[in-house]
Each structure stands twice: as C-alpha cells, then as structure tokens.
Amino acid sequence: MDIANASTATVSPASSEAPAAAEGASAPAPLTLALVVASDREGRFAPVVTDWFRSRLAEREDFTVTVVDLAETDLPTSLSYDPSPAVRAELAKITPVLEEADAYVVITPEYNHSFPAALKNLIDRHYTEWQAKPVGFVSYGGISGGLRAVEQLRQVYAEMHAVTVRDTVSFHHAHGLFDEDGRHKDPAAAEGAAKALLDQLGWWGRALKDAKSVRPYGA
C-alpha cells in the first residue's frame, strides 16, 4: 500500500457490550502437567528441588500436577517390543500419565555432562505421548547447574516431536542454595525463573492443545 496516499481510517468506539462479554467469559480449564523427577540415585538431592518447584506450582491455578518419580518405577533398561507382564504392569502406571498430560516439566541433575539413564529409558519407551507438547526443564548440579544435561535433552525431545521452552530454572552448586529444611536461602531469582518457565509452558501448552483440537498433529 502507498503509505503517503493512504486515507486515514476512522475507528468506531468499542461497543459497551464487549467488556460485559469479556467479564462473563469463563477461565480456561487448567492444563494437565506431568512433573518428571529424573534421578533415581541413592542419596539424591531431587526431593529438595522437587518440593521447592511444587511450591511454585501450588501458587498457580493454570496447572494440575501429577508427579512421575523415576526412583519409584522399576523399568529395565533392555527395551522390547513385547515386554514382560511385569514391565507392562509398570508401564501401566506411567504411560497413561504421560498420555493425558498437556505439558511436562523434567527435573534433572547432571551426571558426567549428561542426564540420568532412567530418564532416557523413560523417554525411549514412549513416542506419541510426547508429540506436539511442550517440555520445560528444572536442572541442578555443580558449576553448570545441570544446563549441559538440559542441552542434550533438547535434542532428544526434538526427535520426539516435542517443543522445549527456552527459559529454564537451574541451580548451580545446588546443595549450598537450600537450608537444612529445604528452603531456598535467597529465592527471588529462582522464583522469577520459575514464573518465566511456567508462563512459557502454559502459553505453548494452550496453543498446542488448541491447535490439535482443530487439526490432529501429523508426525
């Protein structure tokens, strides 16, 4: 369009009925969030980080949360297209949770520049459950705060057709950040990071859920 010769448009005042309609609109139903706790190591620090993050979730009304704690599962690392009855029974506890979730948050440590084998085992045993859903990360570790594990997980989840959100929560030298009761000693920055992560996760979760209601995802 020729901007120089464009005519000026006249904008009519908004109808007085519009605010009333907006006020009467009901809030969307909460998204279903699966919180995956990746560490199954003896003496793990995961419960401290998980409890802290769940306290952040408790202040929000846009998610309902189910925890998948890999320390409480018993999945062998040998994969099979015809798993034993025991493995089928174990998967029956986990797979429906992943299937029904609208979004995921993975809480992971960093082991030797990577993430726990139990998490890779869980990911590899599922495929369609992850597709076209957002994944956020809360990581902890030493100097890197678990971010090297997260960067590897982004590649893995891309192969699962999942969308990883940009912002993370990461705890560098995590053991020194919490007191003996599991309270964060200086929580302001971490709480801000958690809010950014969950805001992005909620946006992607809602957008992808709405899109799939119109057109099924084609992998």
N, C-alpha and C positions, 0 to 999 in steps of 0.2 A: 504494500500500500504506500502511496505517496504521502508521507507524513506532512509535508508542507501544505498540501491541498486538502488534507483530511478535515471533514467537518467535525465540530465539537458535539459530542453526544450529550444528551440530557438524561440524567439519572433520576428516576422517579423515587420518591421516599419509600422506604420499606413498609410493607403492609403492617398494620398494627397487630394482625393475627399471627405473624411469624414468631414473635417472642413467645406468645402463648403456646404455639405448637411445639416450640423447642422445649419449653418448660415441661410440657406434658409427655415428652419422649422418655421412654424407659431406658435405663442404663443397660449396656450390653452385658450378657452373661459373662462371668469370669472365664478366662482361659484355663484349661487344664494343663498344669505344669508337672512334668516328671523331673524330680531332682535326683540325679545320678551321683552317688558317692563312690568314687573310683578306687580308693585304696582299700586293700584287704590285708595290709601288712600288720603283723603283730606290733602292738605299741603305737599304732598310727596316731597322727595328730588330727586326722579327718573329723572326728566328732566335735572338736573345738570350732573348727572353721564352719562345719555344717550347722551347728547350733547358732553361731553368730549370723549366718546368712538366713537361716529360717526366722530369726528375729526381725530381719529386714522385711521378709515376705509377710510376716504377721501384721505389719502395718499397712498392707495394701489390700485392696478389695478386688483387684483385677485378675488375680490368680487363685486357683485352688491347687493344692500341692500334694503330690504323692512321692514318697521317698523310695528310691531303689538303691539299697545299700549292698554293694558287691561283697562286703565281708559277711553278709548273711545269705549269700547264694552259694550253691555248690555246682558249678558248671565245669566240666572237664575241658582242658584246652584242646583236646583232639576233636575236630569237627566231623560231623557225619550227616549225610542226607537221610539217614534212618537211625535217629538217636534211640537210645535205650529207654525203657519205660521210666527209669529214674530221672534221666535227663529231660524227658518230655514233661514229667511232673514238675521239675524245677522251672522249666521254661513257661509252664502254665501259670506260674506265679508272676512272671516278669513281662512276658510278651504282651498280654492284654494292657498292662500299664503303659508300655511304650506305644502301643497301637492307638490307645484312646487319648494320648497326650496331644495337645496343640503346640507345645513348645517344650524345650528341655534346657536345664542348666546342669552342666557337668562340673563337679567339684573334684579337682585332681591335684595330686602332688606331682613333683618332677623327680623321677628316678633316672639317674645317669643320662641326663639330657632328653628324657622321653617320658612317656606316661605309663601307668601300670598295665601289665599284661592282662589283668582281669577286665579292664575296660576294653581293650582290643578284642578280647574274647566275646564280650557282650555285643560290641558293635558288629563283629563279623557274623554273629548268629542271627542278625536281623538285617532287613533291607528296606522293604516297603514301609515299615514302621517309621523310618527316619525321613522319608521322602517329603520334600516341599514343606518342611517345618523348620523353625529357627532353633538354633542351639547357642546358648551363652556359656561362658566359662568363668569359674572362680578357681584360681590356682594359688598354690603356696609352695614354698621351698626355701632355698638359701638365697644366694645373691641375685639370682634371676627371678625369684618369686614364682617359679613354675611356668614362666612365659615360653620357654623352649618346648615344654610339653604341649602348650596350647597351640603353638605354631604348627607342630606336627599334626595335632588333632584337626586343625582347619583343613589340611589336605585330605585327611581320612574322611571327614564328614562331607567334603565336596564330592567325593566319589559316591557317597550315599545319597546324593541329590538333596542334601540339607543346606540350609543357609546359616552360616555362622555370623553372629553380630559382632560389630567392630570392637566395642568397648568391653573390657574385662574388669574383674576385681582380682588383684594379685597381691599376695602377702609375701614380701621379701624378708628373709630371716624370720619366718613366721613365729617360731617359738618365743621370741622376745617381744612380740607385739601384744600378747594376751597375758592377763594376770592369772593367778592360780585358780580362780573361779571361772575362767573362760571369758572374761570381759575384755574387750579391746581397750588398751590403755589410752589411745588417742584416736577415737573413731571417726572424726569428722571427714577426713579424706576418703576413708574406706566406705563410709555411708554414702558419700556423694557418688563414688564409683558404682556402688550397688544400685543406686537410683538410676543412674545413666544406663547401666546394663539392663535393668528391668524395664525401663521406659522403651528402649530399643527393642527388646524382646517382645514386649506387648504389642508394639506397632507392627512388627513383622508377623507375629502370631495372628493378629487380627486380619492383616492384609492377605496373608496366605490362606487363612481359613475362608475368608470371603471369596477369594478368587477360586478356590476349589469347589465352593458351592455353586459357582456359575459354570465352571469348566473343569472336569477332572484333570489332575496332573498327568502328563504323558512322559514317562521316563524313557 
